């Protein structure tokens, strides 16, 4: 990397230039343009016209031990007693160009493009003629007016393996990985972390931390690939974050929601009854949104405790009610709930046999217990 923080630069393939205010990674830097806007630019697409010898961001007590053979201007020296300094802040001081950048950002008017967030992942078959046999390109899509700092990983053995990271500009997409057909025969759990920001006044959005479970069976279904707004080709598109959907849900009346739930429960109840009568199978969904109305304020440990309490109550009831088989839908996620269920089965219900439930119906997200 040639550029350093504080360097004055010109764009190689465009008019104008600015000052480097941050190093994003080994290839990308953040440039504050002459208009006061900040934008990520490849280091290779910049020409340095005025380089600085050193970056100024020092601790408040460092100036006392600074070597005497180096001159530091008064502007660069941190002043502990200035009125604008906040005593409650930590010991780091911003260089002048960073303070002016912050001031400019917060004097901008509200973004007319709005404050909605939409972040998506999409699998696009390379061979559109044979989608179900094709290798797949994985894209991340930012369909909003925010910039997105993202990190995409894949869960492996209770840890995540990095796939890609970077910054997405508003209304843009980026190819982050390519998967062979063989790699997609096993279940894939993708972890997405994202931070939404703008280079002007903006409404703060909740950072995103999302685990997407990709069922491999979906890639074999022609109907799973649909027309969409982001590609000319058909693709499988997953929504990771969407404030517009949340606003729509908020606008729906409580009565309408109640009626929708009743309609949803009717076929479910009939199916459950049919299962019990015909196959002696009882199905219990342990997803937290099926157990309580509003789980948004719960910690992960509290959610797990509620799910395990429901599991224990259900299996005890199944034993007393002489149910033959019970299917517990725990999903995949990070595997914690499945692990705790099977640990409890081994410890307290070891006389009952269990195994993965039907892959066709549940993928890897359910365990069936044989009580009789």
TORDO-96594 format. One record per residue (C-alpha): residue number from 1; x, y, z negated; chain. Coordinates in steps of 0.001 Angstrom, whole numbers, plus 524288, in hexadecimal, padded with zeros to 5 digits. Example, Ala and Ser with C-alpha at 12.3 -4.5 7.8 and 13.67 -1.06 7.14 Angstrom:
2
DRENKOL num    px    py    pz cadena
DRENKOL   1 8300C 7EE6C 7E188      A
DRENKOL   2 83566 7FBDC 7E41C      A
//
This chain:
372
DRENKOL num    px    py    pz cadena
DRENKOL   1 80000 80000 80000      A
DRENKOL   2 80567 80D56 80418      A
DRENKOL   3 7FBD7 8168F 7FD67      A
DRENKOL   4 7FC64 81AAB 7EF38      A
DRENKOL   5 7F2D9 821F5 7E69D      A
DRENKOL   6 7F405 8307A 7E950      A
DRENKOL   7 7F91A 82F1B 7F752      A
DRENKOL   8 7F32F 83848 80169      A
DRENKOL   9 7EF4C 8304F 80D56      A
DRENKOL  10 7E958 8315D 81AEB      A
DRENKOL  11 7E081 82740 8212D      A
DRENKOL  12 7E756 81FC4 82BF8      A
DRENKOL  13 7DB12 81CB6 833E4      A
DRENKOL  14 7D274 82831 8301E      A
DRENKOL  15 7D310 836E1 82DEC      A
DRENKOL  16 7D5AA 83C9C 8208F      A
DRENKOL  17 7DC39 8375D 81496      A
DRENKOL  18 7DD1B 83943 805FE      A
DRENKOL  19 7E3E2 834AE 7F9B0      A
DRENKOL  20 7E5AB 826DA 7F463      A
DRENKOL  21 7DECD 82628 7E725      A
DRENKOL  22 7DF20 81782 7E483      A
DRENKOL  23 7E559 80ACF 7E938      A
DRENKOL  24 7DA35 8011C 7EAFC      A
DRENKOL  25 7E26E 7F538 7EE81      A
DRENKOL  26 7EE9F 7F1BE 7F654      A
DRENKOL  27 7E886 7F62C 80324      A
DRENKOL  28 7DE3D 8004B 7FF74      A
DRENKOL  29 7DEE3 80DB3 7F90A      A
DRENKOL  30 7D490 817AB 7F50A      A
DRENKOL  31 7D620 824BF 7FBF4      A
DRENKOL  32 7CFCB 83180 7F7A7      A
DRENKOL  33 7CD10 838C8 80444      A
DRENKOL  34 7CE3C 84769 8065C      A
DRENKOL  35 7BF72 84841 8049A      A
DRENKOL  36 7C03D 84269 7F6F1      A
DRENKOL  37 7BB1B 834EE 7FA73      A
DRENKOL  38 7C1F0 82839 7F6D8      A
DRENKOL  39 7C304 81CFD 8005A      A
DRENKOL  40 7CA77 81000 800C8      A
DRENKOL  41 7D454 80F57 80BF6      A
DRENKOL  42 7DE3E 8052F 81049      A
DRENKOL  43 7EC1D 80946 80CCD      A
DRENKOL  44 7F041 805D4 81AAE      A
DRENKOL  45 7E6BA 80FE7 82032      A
DRENKOL  46 7ECD7 81B61 818EB      A
DRENKOL  47 7F870 82443 81BBE      A
DRENKOL  48 7FF30 82A28 80FCA      A
DRENKOL  49 801F5 8389F 81204      A
DRENKOL  50 805C2 83C8E 80421      A
DRENKOL  51 80A45 8322E 7FA7F      A
DRENKOL  52 80B13 83395 7EBC3      A
DRENKOL  53 816B0 82E77 7E42D      A
DRENKOL  54 80EEF 8291E 7D8D0      A
DRENKOL  55 800F9 82725 7D42E      A
DRENKOL  56 7FCEF 82F33 7C878      A
DRENKOL  57 7F4C4 827B7 7BED5      A
DRENKOL  58 7FBC8 8274E 7B1CB      A
DRENKOL  59 7F83A 8249B 7A3CA      A
DRENKOL  60 7F66E 83047 79AFD      A
DRENKOL  61 802B2 82D69 7932F      A
DRENKOL  62 80B72 82A28 79EBE      A
DRENKOL  63 80F13 83841 7A1D8      A
DRENKOL  64 816ED 83906 79536      A
DRENKOL  65 8202E 82E47 799A7      A
DRENKOL  66 82098 83221 7A805      A
DRENKOL  67 82E74 83241 7ADB6      A
DRENKOL  68 8343A 83FEF 7ADF9      A
DRENKOL  69 839FF 83E29 7BB92      A
DRENKOL  70 82C6C 83E3E 7C1BF      A
DRENKOL  71 82458 84A82 7C316      A
DRENKOL  72 815A9 84995 7C151      A
DRENKOL  73 80D2E 8552D 7C4A1      A
DRENKOL  74 80448 85B28 7BA73      A
DRENKOL  75 7F844 85637 7C1AC      A
DRENKOL  76 7FD14 8485D 7C08C      A
DRENKOL  77 7FFF7 848D1 7B20D      A
DRENKOL  78 7F4DD 8441D 7A92B      A
DRENKOL  79 7F0E5 84EB7 79F7C      A
DRENKOL  80 7EB58 84902 79310      A
DRENKOL  81 7E50A 8555D 78DB2      A
DRENKOL  82 7DD95 85A78 7997D      A
DRENKOL  83 7CF35 85CC9 796BD      A
DRENKOL  84 7CA92 8543A 7A1D2      A
DRENKOL  85 7D190 84833 79C8F      A
DRENKOL  86 7C89D 83E68 795FC      A
DRENKOL  87 7CE4E 8395D 7892F      A
DRENKOL  88 7C5F1 82D32 78A26      A
DRENKOL  89 7CBFD 828F0 79718      A
DRENKOL  90 7D730 81F5D 7984E      A
DRENKOL  91 7E560 82341 79A70      A
DRENKOL  92 7E53C 82376 7A94E      A
DRENKOL  93 7E560 83060 7B0B7      A
DRENKOL  94 7E13E 8320D 7BECC      A
DRENKOL  95 7E9C2 838E9 7C8A4      A
DRENKOL  96 7E449 845E0 7CDC4      A
DRENKOL  97 7DFEB 84042 7DAD7      A
DRENKOL  98 7D7F9 835E6 7D39B      A
DRENKOL  99 7D10A 83FF7 7CB03      A
DRENKOL 100 7CD90 84867 7D6A3      A
DRENKOL 101 7C86D 83C56 7DDAB      A
DRENKOL 102 7BF80 8393C 7D249      A
DRENKOL 103 7BA9E 8473D 7D18F      A
DRENKOL 104 7B776 84771 7E01E      A
DRENKOL 105 7B051 83A89 7DF3F      A
DRENKOL 106 7A74D 83F7C 7D4B0      A
DRENKOL 107 7A402 84C46 7DB52      A
DRENKOL 108 79E53 84586 7E744      A
DRENKOL 109 78FB0 8457E 7E94D      A
DRENKOL 110 787A4 83933 7E78A      A
DRENKOL 111 78959 82F8B 7F2AB      A
DRENKOL 112 77DE0 830FC 7FC2E      A
DRENKOL 113 77FAD 822C6 80056      A
DRENKOL 114 779C4 81E57 7F377      A
DRENKOL 115 77D9A 815E8 7E7F2      A
DRENKOL 116 77967 8084C 7EBF3      A
DRENKOL 117 782CC 7FCD4 7EB94      A
DRENKOL 118 78289 7F0ED 7F473      A
DRENKOL 119 78D96 7E6FE 7F463      A
DRENKOL 120 78C9B 7DA2F 7FBDF      A
DRENKOL 121 79445 7CE31 8000D      A
DRENKOL 122 79209 7C7A4 80D23      A
DRENKOL 123 7966E 7BAF7 8138E      A
DRENKOL 124 79725 7BC8E 8224F      A
DRENKOL 125 7991A 7B044 82ABE      A
DRENKOL 126 7A450 7B1E8 83443      A
DRENKOL 127 79D6C 7A8FE 83DF0      A
DRENKOL 128 78FA2 7AE5A 83F30      A
DRENKOL 129 78BAF 7A347 84851      A
DRENKOL 130 78EAC 798FB 83DF9      A
DRENKOL 131 78C82 7A04F 8314B      A
DRENKOL 132 78B0F 79455 82894      A
DRENKOL 133 79814 78EAE 82D3D      A
DRENKOL 134 79F9B 79B69 82DFA      A
DRENKOL 135 7AA26 7A16C 82594      A
DRENKOL 136 7A51A 7AD29 81E06      A
DRENKOL 137 7AA23 7BB07 81C3E      A
DRENKOL 138 7A723 7C11F 80F07      A
DRENKOL 139 7A477 7CFC8 80EF7      A
DRENKOL 140 7A1FB 7D968 80401      A
DRENKOL 141 79886 7E44C 807B2      A
DRENKOL 142 796AA 7F1AE 8017C      A
DRENKOL 143 78958 7F698 805FE      A
DRENKOL 144 78927 802E4 7FDA0      A
DRENKOL 145 78E82 810B4 7FC5A      A
DRENKOL 146 7980A 80C8F 7F1AA      A
DRENKOL 147 7A5F6 80831 7F336      A
DRENKOL 148 7A838 7FAC6 7ED50      A
DRENKOL 149 7B46C 7F5A8 7E6AD      A
DRENKOL 150 7B296 7E6F5 7E75B      A
DRENKOL 151 7B8F6 7DA1E 7E3AA      A
DRENKOL 152 7B3E3 7CD3E 7E90A      A
DRENKOL 153 7B855 7C052 7E32D      A
DRENKOL 154 7B448 7B204 7E2EB      A
DRENKOL 155 7B241 7AA21 7D67F      A
DRENKOL 156 7BB8A 79E90 7D512      A
DRENKOL 157 7BD28 796D7 7C867      A
DRENKOL 158 7B77A 7A173 7BF9D      A
DRENKOL 159 7C040 7ABC4 7C5BC      A
DRENKOL 160 7BEEF 7B450 7D1D1      A
DRENKOL 161 7C789 7B3A4 7DDDA      A
DRENKOL 162 7C8F9 7C0F0 7E49D      A
DRENKOL 163 7C384 7C1E0 7F266      A
DRENKOL 164 7C3FA 7D060 7F5A6      A
DRENKOL 165 7C3A7 7DDE6 7EF8F      A
DRENKOL 166 7C38F 7EBDB 7F44A      A
DRENKOL 167 7BB25 7F7E0 7F663      A
DRENKOL 168 7AF6F 7F851 7FF78      A
DRENKOL 169 7AB07 80533 80532      A
DRENKOL 170 79C6B 8083C 805B9      A
DRENKOL 171 794B7 800A5 80FFE      A
DRENKOL 172 79FD7 7F790 81366      A
DRENKOL 173 7A34A 7E92B 8133F      A
DRENKOL 174 7AFE6 7E16E 8125A      A
DRENKOL 175 7B3EA 7D394 815DB      A
DRENKOL 176 7B983 7CDC0 80962      A
DRENKOL 177 7BB40 7BF45 80C6D      A
DRENKOL 178 7B8E6 7B459 8162C      A
DRENKOL 179 7B44A 7A6CE 81202      A
DRENKOL 180 7B541 79A54 819D4      A
DRENKOL 181 7A962 79179 81A9A      A
DRENKOL 182 7B043 78791 811EC      A
DRENKOL 183 7B2AE 791AF 80742      A
DRENKOL 184 7A422 7945E 80698      A
DRENKOL 185 79FFE 78660 803DC      A
DRENKOL 186 7A1E8 788EB 7F553      A
DRENKOL 187 79A9B 792B5 7ED14      A
DRENKOL 188 7A0BD 7A037 7ECC8      A
DRENKOL 189 79F3B 7A9B5 7E17B      A
DRENKOL 190 7A390 7B762 7E569      A
DRENKOL 191 7A64A 7C1C2 7DB2E      A
DRENKOL 192 7A471 7CFE5 7DF4F      A
DRENKOL 193 7A8B4 7DB8D 7D72A      A
DRENKOL 194 7A5F0 7E92E 7DC23      A
DRENKOL 195 7A6FC 7F75A 7D7CA      A
DRENKOL 196 79F17 801E5 7DED3      A
DRENKOL 197 7A435 80FD5 7E01B      A
DRENKOL 198 7A46A 81C0A 7E8BB      A
DRENKOL 199 7ADDC 8274B 7EAF2      A
DRENKOL 200 7A375 83118 7E6C0      A
DRENKOL 201 79905 8325C 7DC43      A
DRENKOL 202 791F3 8255D 7DB4B      A
DRENKOL 203 78897 81D7D 7D30E      A
DRENKOL 204 7902F 81315 7CBA0      A
DRENKOL 205 78C4E 80531 7CF2E      A
DRENKOL 206 78E05 7F923 7C6DD      A
DRENKOL 207 79A60 7F19A 7CACD      A
DRENKOL 208 796FC 7E48E 7D0F2      A
DRENKOL 209 79B72 7D73C 7CC08      A
DRENKOL 210 79478 7CCA2 7D393      A
DRENKOL 211 7961C 7BDF8 7D57A      A
DRENKOL 212 79052 7B940 7E255      A
DRENKOL 213 78DF8 7AAA0 7E369      A
DRENKOL 214 78E77 7A695 7F1BA      A
DRENKOL 215 7876A 799D5 7F449      A
DRENKOL 216 78EDC 79243 7FEE4      A
DRENKOL 217 7822B 78C55 803D6      A
DRENKOL 218 77E28 799CE 808B3      A
DRENKOL 219 788A1 799C7 81340      A
DRENKOL 220 7823C 78DC2 81961      A
DRENKOL 221 7750D 7948E 81AF6      A
DRENKOL 222 7731E 79BFB 827A4      A
DRENKOL 223 76861 7A416 82162      A
DRENKOL 224 771AF 7A94F 816F3      A
DRENKOL 225 77848 7B1DF 82134      A
DRENKOL 226 77011 7BDFD 823A7      A
DRENKOL 227 76FEA 7CAA5 82B4B      A
DRENKOL 228 7752E 7D5DF 8231A      A
DRENKOL 229 778B7 7E450 82347      A
DRENKOL 230 78768 7E253 82243      A
DRENKOL 231 78B62 7D91D 82D4B      A
DRENKOL 232 7873D 7D654 83B23      A
DRENKOL 233 78865 7C7FD 83789      A
DRENKOL 234 77FA0 7C04F 82E73      A
DRENKOL 235 7852D 7BEA4 820C3      A
DRENKOL 236 78263 7BA0B 812F0      A
DRENKOL 237 78189 7C67A 80ADF      A
DRENKOL 238 781B4 7C74B 7FBEF      A
DRENKOL 239 77E22 7D36D 7F421      A
DRENKOL 240 787B7 7D618 7E909      A
DRENKOL 241 782D7 7E35E 7E45E      A
DRENKOL 242 7774A 7EB75 7E915      A
DRENKOL 243 771BC 7F6F2 7E16B      A
DRENKOL 244 76719 7F8D2 7EBA7      A
DRENKOL 245 76145 7EB94 7E84E      A
DRENKOL 246 761E4 7EF1F 7D9E5      A
DRENKOL 247 75A82 7FBCF 7DC61      A
DRENKOL 248 7501E 7F46B 7E3F0      A
DRENKOL 249 74E83 7EAF1 7D8B2      A
DRENKOL 250 74D56 7F63B 7CF1C      A
DRENKOL 251 74282 7FC3F 7D73B      A
DRENKOL 252 73A52 7EFE1 7D6C8      A
DRENKOL 253 73020 7F061 7CC0F      A
DRENKOL 254 7309C 7E6FE 7C0A0      A
DRENKOL 255 72377 7E17B 7C4BE      A
DRENKOL 256 72866 7DE8B 7D268      A
DRENKOL 257 7342F 7D797 7CCD2      A
DRENKOL 258 72B70 7CFAA 7C3D5      A
DRENKOL 259 722C7 7CB9E 7CF40      A
DRENKOL 260 72EB4 7C7DE 7D751      A
DRENKOL 261 733E4 7BF78 7CC40      A
DRENKOL 262 726BF 7B89B 7CB10      A
DRENKOL 263 726B8 7B5AB 7D994      A
DRENKOL 264 734AB 7B0C6 7D8D8      A
DRENKOL 265 73197 7A807 7CD36      A
DRENKOL 266 725DD 7A162 7D386      A
DRENKOL 267 72D2B 7989C 7DD35      A
DRENKOL 268 73832 796C0 7D379      A
DRENKOL 269 72EDF 791AC 7C939      A
DRENKOL 270 72855 788C1 7D307      A
DRENKOL 271 73577 7836A 7D761      A
DRENKOL 272 739CD 78117 7C967      A
DRENKOL 273 72D24 77A00 7C665      A
DRENKOL 274 72EA1 771AA 7D27E      A
DRENKOL 275 73C92 76E43 7CEC9      A
DRENKOL 276 738A6 76A03 7C11A      A
DRENKOL 277 72D37 761D1 7C5BA      A
DRENKOL 278 73386 75B7D 7D175      A
DRENKOL 279 741F1 75AB0 7CE58      A
DRENKOL 280 74297 75D07 7BF97      A
DRENKOL 281 74C3B 7681C 7C1EC      A
DRENKOL 282 74BD6 774CA 7BA5C      A
DRENKOL 283 75309 78097 7BFE3      A
DRENKOL 284 7587A 78B3A 7B6E8      A
DRENKOL 285 75E5A 7979E 7BCA3      A
DRENKOL 286 768A5 79D2D 7B363      A
DRENKOL 287 76B80 7A9A4 7BB03      A
DRENKOL 288 76A6E 7B49D 7B12C      A
DRENKOL 289 76072 7BC72 7B902      A
DRENKOL 290 75766 7B0A2 7B815      A
DRENKOL 291 75884 7B072 7A949      A
DRENKOL 292 7570C 7BEBA 7A555      A
DRENKOL 293 7512F 7CACD 7ABB1      A
DRENKOL 294 75CB4 7D439 7AB07      A
DRENKOL 295 76A46 7CE3B 7A959      A
DRENKOL 296 771AC 7DA45 7AE17      A
DRENKOL 297 7763F 7DE84 7A092      A
DRENKOL 298 77B4D 7D13C 79C37      A
DRENKOL 299 7897F 7CD57 79AC7      A
DRENKOL 300 78E13 7C0D4 7A1A8      A
DRENKOL 301 78F0A 7B9C6 7948F      A
DRENKOL 302 7810C 7BD60 79111      A
DRENKOL 303 77C29 7B8B9 79E54      A
DRENKOL 304 78308 7ABA7 79CAB      A
DRENKOL 305 77D4D 7AA22 78F02      A
DRENKOL 306 76F62 7AC3E 79426      A
DRENKOL 307 77197 7A2A4 79F58      A
DRENKOL 308 77702 79819 79658      A
DRENKOL 309 76BB6 799F6 78CD9      A
DRENKOL 310 76231 797DF 7981D      A
DRENKOL 311 769B1 78BCB 79C74      A
DRENKOL 312 76945 785CD 78ED2      A
DRENKOL 313 75ACC 788AB 78D19      A
DRENKOL 314 757A2 782F7 79A76      A
DRENKOL 315 75F50 77662 7990A      A
DRENKOL 316 75A05 773EE 78B5E      A
DRENKOL 317 74C4D 775DD 790A8      A
DRENKOL 318 74F47 76CC4 79BFA      A
DRENKOL 319 753FF 7621E 792D9      A
DRENKOL 320 747FD 7633F 78A1E      A
DRENKOL 321 73EED 763FF 795DF      A
DRENKOL 322 74523 757E7 79BDC      A
DRENKOL 323 748F9 75EE3 7A85C      A
DRENKOL 324 750C7 7562E 7B172      A
DRENKOL 325 75987 7604B 7B7ED      A
DRENKOL 326 75C99 76E96 7B5AA      A
DRENKOL 327 7632E 777AE 7BF69      A
DRENKOL 328 76A03 78365 7B955      A
DRENKOL 329 76CAC 78E44 7C337      A
DRENKOL 330 778A2 7957A 7BE2A      A
DRENKOL 331 77E07 79B3F 7CAC1      A
DRENKOL 332 78C90 79BF7 7CD65      A
DRENKOL 333 791F1 7A942 7C945      A
DRENKOL 334 79EB5 7A749 7C1FF      A
DRENKOL 335 79AA3 799A3 7BD87      A
DRENKOL 336 7998F 79D29 7AF1E      A
DRENKOL 337 78B39 7995B 7AD56      A
DRENKOL 338 78CF5 78C71 7B47E      A
DRENKOL 339 798E1 78969 7AC2D      A
DRENKOL 340 791C3 78C61 79F65      A
DRENKOL 341 785F4 78428 7A357      A
DRENKOL 342 78E35 7785A 7A694      A
DRENKOL 343 7966A 779F8 79A67      A
DRENKOL 344 789FF 779BA 79229      A
DRENKOL 345 784DE 76DF0 799A7      A
DRENKOL 346 79182 76688 796EE      A
DRENKOL 347 79135 76A45 7888E      A
DRENKOL 348 782EF 76961 7845F      A
DRENKOL 349 77C17 761F5 78F5C      A
DRENKOL 350 7869C 75865 7935E      A
DRENKOL 351 77D0D 74D1A 794E1      A
DRENKOL 352 7769D 75405 7A062      A
DRENKOL 353 77CAE 75379 7ADD1      A
DRENKOL 354 77E41 75FE3 7B5E2      A
DRENKOL 355 783BE 7640A 7C310      A
DRENKOL 356 782EF 76ECE 7CD50      A
DRENKOL 357 774FE 77072 7D225      A
DRENKOL 358 77171 76F2E 7E090      A
DRENKOL 359 77AE5 77741 7E8A9      A
DRENKOL 360 7707D 778E5 7F31D      A
DRENKOL 361 7674A 77F99 7E982      A
DRENKOL 362 77099 7865A 7E006      A
DRENKOL 363 77E27 78694 7E5E9      A
DRENKOL 364 787E7 78609 7DAA9      A
DRENKOL 365 77F0A 78DE6 7D1BC      A
DRENKOL 366 77783 78393 7C9FF      A
DRENKOL 367 77967 777DC 7C109      A
DRENKOL 368 76FBD 76C8F 7BFF5      A
DRENKOL 369 76E86 76533 7B309      A
DRENKOL 370 76884 75791 7B282      A
DRENKOL 371 76116 75607 7A5BF      A
DRENKOL 372 75AFF 748BF 7A8DD      A
//
